[in-house]
């Protein structure tokens, strides 16, 4: 959607729609019949994964400046906080699963698990940790801006693809329609920001990004 298209839509409508898209999968998961008789730690780990998927939608929207009424400085600050929340959600997700079933998590981390979705989940986990580490070491790495951006966004893209495949393959508490819609939006938003920001080039930051 172009700048003119965004201006035609009231900011309140955009934020309301985003809230619905982010909250719907979480609410649907809370009503899932598969939660019955589950261990509380297992349920918490599952919900952390759902929250992580919802947060994943916010990151490209913030990076690309697609959300209204946010200055560049505030957008970057929110992007960092959402990134920290995403890492925390992944840690809770994996940590909770480890508490409930250490052998399964160990097999997944060592890529020995028989379930294909676990492979993509582990790939996404390490990618999100790598993207967060690059964000923390932005000034210490002394990389050119375009090189740092390429590394950070590449890891973010791997996170998105791995997380989407992981979520789609799992037959769990997430309701199918809301899950597929959320995953599709995450992929679309990520693809758009990668194209709009031209992360594969050696160009410096555009003036509107400064």
N, C-alpha and C positions, 0 to 999 in steps of 0.2 A: 504493500500500500504506500503510495507516495505521500509527500508532505501535505499536499492539498487535500488528499483523501482523509488524512488523519485530522486535519483542521475542521472538516465538515462534521465529524463525529464528536459529540460532547465528551469531555474528559470523564465525566461521571459515568457515562455509558461504557467507556473503555475499561475503567477500573472495575465496574460492576461485573462486566463480562469476564474479566480476568479472575475475579474472585470466585465466580461460579465454576469456571474451568478448573481452578486450582482446588477448590473445596469439594467439588462433586465426587471425585474418586475417593477422597478420604471419608466422606459421609457414606458413600456406597459400601466401602469396605467395613465401616462400623456396623452396617446392617447385615453383613454376610452371615449366612448360616454356618459357614465353616469355622466361625469363631467359637462355636459351642464346644465345651469340654477341652478347650485348648489351655495350655499353661500360660499364665499372665506374662511371663517373660517372652514366650514365643509370640504372643499377640503384640506385645510392645515392639519386638524386633520387626514383625511384619508391618506394623503401622509406620515405623521409622523408614522402611523402604518405600511405602506409599508417599510419605511426606517428601522423601528425597526426590521422587519422580516429579512431584508437584513443584518443588523448588527449582528443578532443572529447567522448567519452562521460563522462569523469571530471568535466568542468567542471559540468554541471548537477547531477550527483550530489553534488558537494561544496557547491555553492551552496545546494542545497535541504536539506542536512543528512541525506541519506538513507544515508550510509555510517556504520557503527557504530564505536564506540570512538575517536571523534575529537572533541576539545573544539572549541568555536567558534573559539577562537584558532588552534588547530592546523589546523582545516579551512580557515580563511581563508588561512593561510600556504601550505598545500599548493595551494589554488586559485590563488594567485599564481604559485607555482613551475610548476605544470602549464600555466598560461597562458603563461609565459615559454618553456616547452618547446614549446608549440604554435606560438608565433611563430617560434621557431628552426627547427622542422621545416618550416614553410611557406617560410621563407627558403632553407633547404637544397634543398627541393623545386623551387622556382622557379629558384634559382641554378644548380642542376645541369642543369636543362632548358635554361637560357640558355647554359651552356657547350657543351652538345651541339648545340643548334640555336637560335642567336640570332634568326634571322628569324621562326621559328615563335612564339617567346615574345614578340617585339616585336609581331607581328600580334595575339596574344592580348591583350596589355596595351592595345593600341589598339582592341580589339574589331573587328578586321578578319579574324580567323581564321575559316575555313570550318567548323570543328568547333564544334558547339553546346555541348559540354561545357566548352570553354575559357572561354566567356563566364561560366558559373556559377563556374568556378574562380577567375577574376579577381575577380568580385564577392565571393566568399568571402574571398579574400586581403585585399582592401582593408577588408572588414568586420572581420576578425580584427585587423588592424593598428589600426583605429579603436577597437575594444573595448579593446585593450591600452593605447592612448594614453589613453583615458578613465580606465583603472585607475591609470595612472601620475600623471595630473593631478588625481586625486580631491580633494586638498586645495587645489590652486592654482586650480581653476576656480571655487570658491566658489559652487557650485550647491546648491540644496536637495537633501536626500538622495533624495527621490522622483524629482526631475528627473534627477539623475546616474544613479540606478538604471535609470530608463526608457531613457535613452540607451545605457547600457552593455549592458543586456539586449536591447535592440532590435538593436544591432549583433551581439551574440552569436547572436541568433535568425537574422539574415541569414546569418551565418557557417555556422550549422548547415544551413539550407536549401540554400544555395549549395554547400556541401561535399558534402551527400548527393546532390544532383542531379548534380554533377560526378563523383562516384565511381560512381554507378549507370550513367551514360551511357558511361563509359569501359570498353572491352573490353581490359583490361590484365592485370597480374600478380595482382590480387586475385581469389581464388576466389569464385565467384558466391554460393553459399549463405552463407558466412561474411560476405561483404560486405553482402548484403541484410539479414542478421540484425543486424549491427553498425549499419547505417544506420537500421533500424527502431527499435532501442533508443536511439540518439542522439536521434531525433525524439521518441520517447515520453518520454524523460527530460527533454528540453527543454520540451516542452509541459506536463508535470506541474509543473515548477518555476515556469514562468511563471504557471500558474494558482494554485499554492499560495502564491506570494509576492505575488500580485496586483500585478504591477509597473505596471499601468496606473493605479493609484490614487495619491492624494496622501497616503496614510497614511505615518506614520513607521515606523521599524523596529519589528517586533513584539518583545515582550520576550524571546522565545526566540531572537531573532537577535542580541540585545545581548550 
